[in-house]
Amino acid sequence: MLREKAEVRSPLNRLLGGTLLDISRVAEGGAHVRHASWSVGLASEGTCPTLFPCIQPRLGNQPSKKGLSTISYERRFSVLDAPLSATETLKKYRKYITDWEAKEVAGYQVVFFLGLRAEKVKVDGKKPNCGFDDDTSNYLTPLNDHLAYRFEILSFLGKGAYGKVVRCFDHLAHTHVAIKIIRSLRSAQKLAEMEIDMLESAKYVEGVVEFKESFRFREHTCLVFEELDISLYAYLRLGLSLSLPLIRLLLQQLLQTLSQLHQRSIIHCDLKLDNILFRDRSRTSIKLIDFGTAVTERTQVLGYTQTRFYRAPEVLFGVKAGHMVDMWSFGCLAAEMFTRRPLFAGESEHDQLRLIAEALGSPPADLVAKAGKAGGLFDSSGRTKQPAGICRRPVLSQLLSSLPEVLADLVAQCLQWSPSSRLSAEAALQHPFFYSKIAHV
């Protein structure tokens, strides 16, 4: 037993000069590292982590390097030898990694994973980012390859305007994570820094996805999050439905999260079913993700924020907007959770405003007067200039007629032209929908 313990600790002793670590702290995630400095030369902030995963004991007689396949050698590295110093990595595995990696790995204090089973990207100085990016500046992510010699890429989760998300295994913490890889464009990298700031500000808000750390790798900013289950959008796309009691429970959780965010002057700016994920397979609780366009009350909400179907009128008009844009989006998605279709599915901003006007009636004249855009859609009294051939949609009460009356009332109080007329998140939590008896629809 004593010999086995010594063998378990020996790789760490080689790296840390014999210092013994409290391995149990690894499971707790350790301290947050903004730009993880285990990537020496690539990171400029933070401190080097002092937590390492428990190393599996060496087993019996180990096969020699000669004759080992890439897959078996990768298995041996992942399970038995990691973590290693850069020197030890090059000594043992130089023949199995690319020339680029051989130069790159020398800048790392600790190596946890090499991705030897992956089909490596061929480095080409004539291609975007030496071949590591596609034509849209998104990082190429071969399955089973590594990110920063620590994370193993397992699957592709999704893609957005500013990057992609992949499911990974963290060979330091021994857990699955979701990593958002921001495009290498300078503008996207700047937005990533803003997102990190917003996530830090929302760090202790219940119902916000857990942001673990961020790091730079091959000209990309990478954000590491906890792994969650599927989004509400994906769930409904499977043809599944949400019971009314579950809708009430999930909406209540979302409002509690929004209330805390708004108290901290944080505006999410992109509330939609895609950005609300179940925490786990039990699918009874949710978390809010994607703070890429989030801003504070001191910052102007920009016109490109919010997905069009959930975009608030003041954003469509280009006037000053605040946290009530989130409550407009909340009203839209609350209805969609029951009907499984968008409430206002405009094909353009003008079409979106027209659909809203047909449901709510003419916008206030003072709102139209302030409009920085789309003002030509209405006359001076706020009436819609209806083009020929466009069918008028029903009024809001008819749009919401398929909803239970108490839910329809909650939605209607969130969908008001004037932000000041909408329910706040805190006030919405007091709505009868959350306290009255409802049938299991």
N, C-alpha and C positions, 0 to 999 in steps of 0.2 A: 504493500500500500504506500509506504513512504517513497519507494523508488518510483512508483507510478506518478505520485504528486510532483516529484522532482522533474520527471520527464514532461509533465504537462507545463510546468513553469519554464522549462529550459529555453524555448524560443523567445520568451519575454525577457529572460535574464540576459540573453545575448544582445537584445536590442536596448535594454535599459540599464545595463550594468548591474544586474542582480536585484534591482528593485522589485519587490512583490506588490501586486496590485489588488485592489478590492474589486474582483471580477463581478460581483453582484451588482455593482453600480452600472454596468453596461446595459443591463435590462431596463434600467430606469431612463436610458437615453442620454445621460450625462448632461453637461452644460451646453447651451446653445452656442454654436460657432457660426458667426455671420459669413465669413469667407474662410472656409476650413483650411487651416494652415498645415494640415498633413500633406498638402500639396506645396512643397517648398519651391519658391521661385515663382509660383503662380498666385500665391495668396499674400496679401499685404496687411490683413487685419486678423484679429482673433489670436488665440493662443493654441499651441499644439495640444491636441487631446491627450490625456493620460490614461484613457480607458481602452482596453483591447479585449477582443473576444477570447473566450476560453478555448484553448487549443486542444484538439483531440490528441490523446496519447499515441505515441508511435506503436505500431503493431508488428510484432514478430520480426521476421526477416523481410526487409523491403527489397523489391526488385531493383535491379540496376537500371540506369538510364538507357543503356543499350537495348534496342529492340522495343522500347515502350512506344505505344501509339500516342498520338496527340491527345485523344480523349482520356486514356488512362493516366497520362501524365498530368493532364489538367485536374483530374479527380484527386490525384495524389497531392498536387499543389494546394487545391482548395481545402482539403480535409486535414492533411497532415502537417504541411510545412508553413502555411501562412500564419501570422504575418512575418515578412522578411524585410530586412533592410535593402536598400537599392543595391548595395555591393553583393549581398548574398543572392539577390534575385538574378543579377547579371551573371554571377558565377554558375548558378544552377540552371538557368533557363534562357540564356542568351540565344541559343540555337533555335529556340521555339518562338521567339518574338521578332517583330519587324525591326528594321534599322531605325525607323522613326521612334519606335517605342524604346529601343535601347538607349537612345539619346535622351528621350523624355523621362524615362524612369529614374535616370540618375539624379533628377531634381526632386525626388520624393524621399522623405525620411522613412516611410513605411509603405509596403506594398501588400495588399490583401487579396488581390485577384488580378489575373492576366487575360482572361478571355481566350484561352488557347483554342477552344472549339469553334470560335467565331470565324466567319469569312471576312477577313480584315479588309478595310478600305485601302485601295492602292494609292499611295501618295503621289500626287501629280501637281507640280508647281504652277501649271497652266490652268488648273481647275479652281473653282471657288474654294477658298480656305484650304488650299493644297489638296483638294479632293475630299475633304471631310464634310463638306456641305453640298446640298443640291443647288439647283439654279435659283431657289427662293431664299437662300441663306439659312435653311433649316439643316440641322446636324443630321448626318446619316447614322442610323442606329441599327447595325447588324445584330441579330439575336445572339445572345450569349457573349457578346463583346463587353468590355468594361467601360465604365465612366470613372476617370480619375483613379484607376487601379484599386477600386474599392467596391463599386456597385456593378452587379451583373444584370445586363439588359435581358428581360424575360419576355416582354410583349409590348405591343403598341397600344396605347389607351385612347389617344385622341390628338387632334390638331386644331390650332386656332390661328388667329391673325398674327400672333407674336411668337409662336413656337409650337412645340409638340410635347406630349406627355407620355412617358413610358413607365411600365411597371418593372421594378428592379428588386434584386436581393442585395441587401447591405451586408457585406462580408465582415464589417467591423461590429455592427450591432446585432448581426444574425437575425434580421427581420426583413419583411417585405415593405417596400416604400413606393411612392409615386414620385417621379422626378420630372419637373417641368423644365425643358431645355429651350431657352430663349434663342431666337434667331440671332445671328452674329452681326446684324445691322446695328449701327451705332444708335439709331433712334430706338430700336427695340431694347437694346441694352440699357439705355437711359430709363425707359419705362420699367424695366426689371428692377432697377434700383428704387424706383418709386413704389413698386409693388412690395418690395422687401420692407420699406419704411411703413407701409400700411399694415402689413402682416405683423410687424413688431408692435405697432400701436394696438392691434386687435388681439394680441397674444393671449390675453387672459379672458377673452370673451367666450362664454359658453356657446357652443354651436358653431364656432368657426374652426375650419380645418386646422389641424396641428402643423405648424411650420417648424421643421426641425433645424434646418441650416441651409446655407447656400455656398456655392463654390464656383470657381472659374475653371473651365477645361476647354482647351483648343478653341479659344476666342468666344466661347459661349458661357453665359451665366446660367447656372443650374440651381433650381430651387427644390429642396427635398421636403416632401410632405408624408404624413401618415397615409397608409393604404386604406381606402374606403370601398364600399360596395358600389353598385351602379347608381346612376342618376335617376331622378323621377321621370325625366324625359325618356330615357332608355327603358325604364320599367313599363311605362305606358305604351311605348312602341312595340313591346312584346305582346300587346293585345290584352294585357292585364289591367285591372281596374283597382281603384282605391275605395274602400268602404268609407262611408261618411264619418263614422267615429275615428277612423285612421286619418282622414283628411283633417278633421278638427285637431287631432293630436299633433300632426306635423305642422299645421299652420300656427298653432300655439307656440311650438318650439321655434319656428322661424321668426315670429313676432318678438319673442323674448330675446333672440339674437339681435334683431334689428334695433330693438329698444336700447340694448347695451351699446351697439355701434353708434347710434345716433347721439347717445349721451356723451360719447367720446368724440363727437363731431366728425365721425367717419360715415361717408356715403358710399355704399357699395357700387352703385351705378350700373350693375348688370345682373339684376335679379331675373332669373328665368329657371325653368325646370332643369335645364342642362347643368346649372351650377348649384343644384341642391342634390346631395348624394346621401344615400342611406349609409349609416355608420357601419353596419354589418349585415349578415344574412338574416338576422331576425326582422329587419326592415320595419322597425317601430320607432326609430329615431333618425334624425338627419343632421348633416353638417353643411355649412355654406362654404363654397370654394370660389376661386378665381377673383382675386383682388387686383387684377391687372389694370383696370380702369377706375379703381376706387380713388376717391379724393377726400379732402377735408372740407368743412364748411367755408374755410377761408379761400378755397380754390374754386375757380369757375368750373362748373360742370360743362364739359365740352360736347359739341354736337354729335361726335361720333360715338359717344358713350351710350350704353343701353342698346340691346338688340332691338331692331325696329318694332317688332310685334309688342314689345313691352316699354317702348319709349314714351316718356311723359310729354304732354302737350307743350310745356314750357321749353323742353329741349327741342322739340320739333319746330317751335317758333323761334328758337335762338335767343330767348330772353334769359335773364339771370335765374338760376335754379338752385335748389337746396336739397335737404334730405328727403323732402316729400316726393322726389322722383322715385325713390324706393317704394313708397306706399302706392304709387300708381302701378308700378310693376307688380307689387304684391296683389293688388286687386285683379290684375290680368291673369296671373298664374293661379290664383285661388279658384277662379272660374274654370280654368283649363284643367286643373286637377280633377274636377268633377266631370266635365264634358269631354275631356281628352282631345280638344281641338282649340287652337288659339282664338281668343275673343276678337281681336282686331288683326287680321292677316293682310296688311297692306302690301302692295307690290313696290311702293316707293314712299318717300316721306309725304308727298302730296296726297297719295292715295290713303296713307295711314291717317292723316289729319281729316280727310274727307269721311272715312269710316267712323272716326270718333265723333265728328260733327253730326253725322246722321244718327248716331246713338244718343248723344248728349244734347243735341240742339246746337244753336249757334254759340260760338265762344264769346266771352265778354269783349266789348269793343275796346276797352283799354288794353287787353292782352294782344289783340290784333294790332293796335297802334304801336305797341312796343316791338312787334315782331321784326327780328333781323333777317328772317327768311320765311318763305311760304306765305308771306302776307298777301300775295296776289291771289291766293285761293279764296279769300273772303273780301267782301266789300266793307265800306267804312262802318257799317252797323254790325259787322261780324257774321253776316249771312254768307252761306256757301255759294260760290259761283259754280253751279252744277253743269258740267259739260253734257252735251247730248249723248245719249246712248249709255249713260252710267245709271245703273239701277240703284235706287235708294234702299238702304237696309232698314230693318225695324228699329224702333227706339230701344233704349237700353233695357227697359222692363221686359220687352219681348225677347231680347237677346238672352236675358237671364231667366227666362220663364221655366227652363228645364231644371234649374237649381232649386233646392229646398228654399223656402221663403226666407228663413233666417240667414242662410249663407248668401243668398242674393242681396239681402239688405247690407250685409257686411261688405260685399264687393262694390255695391253701388256707392257706399259712403267713402270708398277709396278712389273711385273713378269720378272725380270732380275736376272741372276745368281749372278752378283756382286751387293752388296748393294749400292755401290757408283753410279751405273748406273740407279738405280730406282728413280722415282719421289719422292721428299719429299712431306709431307702433304701440305706444303705451295705452292710448285710448282704445285702440282696436282690441287689446287684450281684455277689456272690460265689456266687449260686445256680447249680447245674449247668445250668440252662436256658440260661445265657449262654455256656457253654463246651462243652457236649456236642454231639455230632454230631446234627443233626436233618434229617429229610426235607423236601423242598420240597413241603409240603402246600398 
